[in-house]
Amino acid sequence: MKVVAFVAALLPLLRLVVLGWLDELGANPIEVITRSTGTWTMVLLWIALAITPVRHVTGWHQLVDLRRMAGLFAAFYGLLHLMTYVWFDQFFDWMAIGRDILKRPFITVGVAALLLMIPLAATSTDRWQRRLGTRGWLRLHRLAYPAALLAALHFVWLVKRDLTEPLVYAGILALLLVSRVPIALRRRARRAKVVRR
């Protein structure tokens, strides 16, 4: 299952490489690459957030093994998304990039989302989980929620005309966050029982 998920997560990148090799990325290849990597960042982050509620509904606990991989690939595509902008769009013009981050809100929140995802990817190993302790590790990895909210906001603010697609992503994220509320309440109730004992 992990091998299939790993290969599936690489397919969007492989598609871009093949289309680039065949010179079929269209009239604006930078925009195609930017949009594709941004979309897959969100899709994989949403998948990572969906695994816990799906696991609670289905009882399929093996899905936990895929959550880390989905999160890591989300960070990977997020970095590709940023590098496309920094390298191909701005040609490492750090002054222009700085001005963009300060003046264009959708870039500001996009960079903020990625900055929140980096420590999650860096501490995704079992060694870091042991080093931080389960509670500290879980607390840190709750940054996935504001990262996802900022990513959704980035997409909404980016689109100037038809907001249908970004609002669909935002709606799915809202459902995922709401679905976690009963799970959090059950966990809190279990902890309260343990404390009372």
C-alpha positions, 0 to 999 in steps of 0.5 A: 500500500505504501509503495502504491501511494508513493508512486501515485504521489510522484505521478503529478511530477512525472506528468510535468516532466514528460509534458516539459520534455515533449514541449507540451506545457502550453504557451505559459509553462511557468503558470502550468507548473506553478498551478500544478504544484500548488494544487497537489500541495493542497490535495496531499495536505487535505489527504493527510488531514482526511486520514484521521476522520476516515480511520475513525469511521472505517476502523482501517488503522493501516491508513495511519502509515500513509498520513506521514507520506501524504504530509511529506509529499505535500511539503515537497510539492509546496517547495516545488511550488515556491521554487517555481516562483523563485527560480522561473518566475523571479529568477532569484531576484530577492528584492522583487520577491521581498516586495511581492511577499509584502505587497501581495497578500496571496503570496504572503499567506502562501509563504506563511503556509509553507513556513508552517509546513517545513517544521512538520516535514522536518520532525516527521520521523520516529526519532523526532517524535521520541525526542519531542515526546508524544504530546509535544510532537502532536502539539507541533503537528497541529500546525497542519491546520493553520497551514491548510487554512492559509493554503486555502486562503492563498488559493482564494486570493490568487483567483481573480474571477471564477472562485468555484475551484478555490471555494470547493477546496475551502469547503472540503477543508471546512468539512475535514476540520468539522469532522475532527471535532467529535474525535477531539471531544472523545479524546478529551473525555478519555483523558478526563476519565484517566485523570479522575481515576 
